[in-house]
Amino acid sequence: MKFFISILLFFATILPLFAKDSNYFLIDEYISYSKQKLISDQFIEMIHNDAIAIKNENRKLKIVMVYPGNQISDYWRKSKISFKARLDELNIKYELVDFFTKPAIEIKEQSKQLFKAMKDNTDYLIFTLDARKHAKFVERIVSKKKPKLILQNITTPLKKWQSRQPFLYVGFDHYTGSKHIADYYIEETNGEGKYAVLYGPKGYVSFMRGNKFVDYVSENSNLKLAHEYYTDFNKEKAKKATEDLLKIDSDIKFIYACSTDIALGVIEVLKEKNLLGKIQVNGWGGGSSELKAIENGLMDITVMRMNDDNGVAMAEAIKLDISGKTKNVPTIYSGEFALVKKGIKKEELDNLKKRAFRYTLDD
């Protein structure tokens, strides 16, 4: 009971690990620091190839997922499906327990499920890291031999943990994706004009996707940030923020949305006010709902993750681990992106879908 109370206190702490560049290794920086270039390249090749089934493995693994997956974006759901499909192809026996919660809230519910996973002799725990809320609890898990921790949707190891890192960071680098969108907006606007940013909650993802986007745009253009709002990755809050900023100032070139749910909220308001096409809006991630919006001419641009590689990477890392090849698992796996613009040819988009959703295309 005391341990459970301590978890709740960690989640409620008033002393957050503030998001800033000095807290994190960027991918190339960490690979150089850890001398993992070779094993990283080999691991990437494994992800791209077909599965090679494991032989004579009879033990059954217990795997627990605690996901902030109750949102319009299908990233988390597709990650789970591709993960299971690859585990099956690899002939790994497992019991998978998953808990989907809302992003940015339900922290107490997450803590209960994490405590249960610790108590129930879990082999692998898959979680995410919002540095403000979760860092202390992650430190508690990493200090133990079991469960082995996979941190999803983060690809920048914390410097304070140095060589004592989680088993695997896996996802699609937020800053890399945001730079792709920034370059597009800079070219489209000739680097001039005003724009707005709609973040998620305060924390790691908003920092890497949002604050770093603002920094990059400022360094590489004359575009000026005129308005910014935190929306908790909530569509209704994004709609309200968009309505508010348009009352104040509609003379903006684009609204930079930090997630799918935010983007779809912005689109609804722009459509109601007949401003679609006059004010540009982006998606982030390139899931099914975003691609539909692109095809329907409602969204101008998105950065599309090769989504299912995420689940494949987690499964292949577990295979290496249980095969006695843990040293061949890199600390970071960051998947690839493709930039998808309004007006893309159907054949080109279909090919991207087949690549990104190789296990979940018909899901």
N, C-alpha and C positions, 0 to 999 in steps of 0.2 A: 504493500500500500504506500509506503514511504517513497518507493521508486516511482510509482505512478504519479504521486503528487509532485515529485521533482520534475517529471516530464512536463506537467502542466505549467509549472513555474518557468521552465525553459521557454515554453511557447509564449508565455505572457510577459516575458522579460521586457523591461523598459530600456535596456541597454543593448540596442541592436548593433549588429555588425554592419556598419554603414557601407553602402555600395560606393566604391571608388576604384580607380584604376590600380592603385597601389595594393589593393587586397588580393588581386587575382593575377595568375599567370595567363597570358594569352597563349593560344595553342602552340605556335611556333616557338615561343619563349620556353614553354614547359618541355616540349620535345627536345630542345637543345639542352635544357637544364638536366633532364633525366636521361639523355642519350638514348632515346627510344625511337629514333628515326627508322631504323631497320625493322623493328618489330611492328611499328605503326604501319609501314608500307605493306608488310606481309599480311597484317590483319585486314587492311583495306581490300587487298586482293581476295582474301578469303570471303569477305562480305559480298563481293561482286560475283563470285563463282557459285556454282550449284553446291548444295549440301553434300557432305560425305558422312554417311551414318557411322556412328560409334558402334563398336562390337563388344559383346560380353559385358554390358553394364546393366546390372540387375537392380541396383538400389534405386529407391524412389525419392526424388528430391522434393522438399517443400519450398515453394516460392510464393512470396506475398508481394502484391502490388498495392501501394496506396497512392492513388492518382487524383489530381485535381481535374477530372475528366468530365464533370457535369457542365458542359458548355457546348456551343454550336460547333466549334471546331472539332473535327473528327480525328485529330492527331493522336490523342491518347487511346481512343478506341481502336484505331488501325494499328497502333504500336502493339497493343495487346494481341490482336489477331495475327499479325505477322510474326510476333515472338512465339506464339503457340505453334504456328504452322512450321516454323523452322525447327523448333524443339522436336516436333513429331518427325520431321524429315531426318533429323540427327539421331533418331531412335533413343532419345533421352526420356526416361520415365519421370513423371513429376505430378505433383498436386499443386494447382495454381489457385490461390485465394486472392480475390481482388476487391478493393474498396474504392469507389469513385465518389469524390466529394466536389463541392463547388470551389473554384479558385478564389484565393484571397480571404475566404471565410471558412467556417467549420473547422477551425484549428483544433478545438477540443476533441472533435470527432476523429480527426487525423491522429491526434496523440493517443487516443484510446486504441486505435487499430495498430499503431506502431508498438505500443506497449504489449499488446496481445501477440504480435509477431515475435517480439523478443522472448516472450514467455513460452511460446509454443514450439520451441526448437526449430525455428525456420532456418533453412540453408541459405537462401538468397532473399534479400529485401530490396525491392525496387521502389524508390521514392524520388522526390524532386528536392530542390534546394532554393527556397526563398531565403536569402542570407539573413534577412531581418528576423524571421520567425523560426527558422529550422536549424541554424548552424550549431547551436549548443547540443541539440539532440543528436545531430549527425556525429559530433565529436564523441558522444557517449557510445554510439554504435561502433565507430571506427576503432575505438580503444579496445574492443572485444574481438575475439577470433570469429565469432558467429553471432548473427548472420553476416554473410558478406554483403556489402552494400553497393548497389548500383544506383547512381544518381542520374536521373534522366532530365533532359531539357536544360542541361548546363554542361559547358565544354571548357570552362576556365577554372582549373584547380585553385583552391585558396592557398595563398602563400604561407599563411600561418601554420598550415598543416605540413608544409615542407614534404618530406619523403613518406610521411604517414598519411597517405591518401586513401579514399574509398577504393574498392575493388575496380570500379569503372565509372567514368563520366561518359555519358552518351547523349547524343542529340544532334542538333544543327546549330552551328555557332550563330548566336543572335547578332553579334556585331558584323560578321561577314554578310549575313542576309540584309541587314539594315544599310550597309554601304552600297549594296546593289541597288536598293530602292533610292537611296540618296543620289547616286550617280544619274539615275533616270530623271529625277526631279530637277536636278541641276541643269541637265541638258535641255529638258522640256521648257524650262523657264529662262534659259540663258543666264541663270544664276542671279536673277533679279526678282524682287517682289517680296511679299509677306506670306507666311504660312502658319498653320496651327498644328499642335501635337496633342493627341489623345493617348495618354499612357494607360497602363493597367493599374494595379496597386503599387504603392511605393515598395521597392525591393529590387531584387537582382534582375528580373526580366525587363522591367521598365527601364532600369538603368542601362542595360546592355542594348536594348532595342531602341529606347527613346533618348535618354541623355547622350549616349554615344552618337546617335544619329544627329542630334543638334550640334554637337561638337564638330562632327565631320563636315556637315553642311556649312557651318560657320568658317571652318578652315579652308573650304574649297569653293566658296561662292560669296555673293553679296546678299543672298537671301536672308530675311530677318524673321526671327521667331516672334509672332505677334500675340499668340494665345496658347495656353497649355492647361490641360485638365487631367486629373487622375480619375479613372472610371472603373477600376476593379475588374477589368475584362468583362464588363456587364453591358449588354446591348442597350438596355433601357437608360442606364446612366450615360452611355455614349450618345444616345439620342438627345437627352436633356442638355448635355454639354454642347452638342452641335447647335441646338436651338439657341442656347445662351450666347455662344460666340458669334452667331450670325446676326443676332440682334445688336450686338456691339459693333461688329465689323464684318461685312461680307466681301470686302475688297482683299481677298486672299487667293493665292494661286492654287494651294492644295491643303488638304487635311491629312497629316500623316497619322495613320492608325496603327497601333502596336499589336493588334490581334484581329482574328476573324470576327469575333463578336462585336468588337468596336467598329470595324469597317462596315459591317452590315447595318449597324445602328446609324452611322453617318450617312450611308446610302439612302436609307429610308427618309431621312430629313431632307437631304438634297433633292431627292425625287419629289417630295411634297412641295418644295419651294421652287421647283423647276430650275435647279442649279446644277443638275448633273451635266457634266461636260464643260461647265463654266468653272467649277471648282473641282479639281481632281482629287481622287481618293484611292488609296492602295489597300490591298490585303496584306496578310503576313502568314505565310505557311503554305498556301496553295492547296488547301483541302478541297473536298467536293463542293461545298457551298460557295467558296471563293471562285472556283473554276466555272461554276454555273453563272455566277455574277459577271465574270469576264466574258463568257460566251453570249450573255444577254446584253452586253454593252453597258452594264451598270457600274462596273469597276474598271479603273484605268490600268492598273498594274498590280502584280503580286510577285513575291519571291516564293517559288515552289520548292518545297523539300522533297527529296527522293525518299519519301516517307517510310517505306517498309524496310529500308536498310537499317533503320533504328532498331526494330525488333530483331532483325537478323543478327545485328552486332551483339545484342544482349545474349542471344542463344549461343552464338559461336564462342563468346567469352566463357560462358558456363561450360561448354563442351571442352575447351582447352583446360579449364580449371579442374574438372573431374577426371581428365585424362592425364593429370600430373604435369601439365604444361602451363602452369600459371604464369611463369616468367614470359610467356609469349603473348600475354594479354597486355596491351598498352593501357596506360592510365586514361587516355582520352580516345574516343571515337567521335569524329564530327562528320556528318554526312554532307552530301553535295546538294547544291541549289540549281534551279533554272529560273530565269526571269521570264514571266509570262505577261504579255501585253494585250490589251483590248485589240481585237482585229486579228489575232493569231489564226493561222490556217487550221482547219479542223484536223487534217492529217498530222500536222506537227503537234497539236495538242494531244491527240490520241496516242501518239508515240511516247510523249512525256508521261501520260497517265499509265501506260503499260510499264514504263520504267519505274515510276515512283510507287505504283501500287501493284507490284508484281505478285503479292499474296492477297491483296484486298480489293482488286479492281471491281469485282462483282459484289462486294460487300454493301 
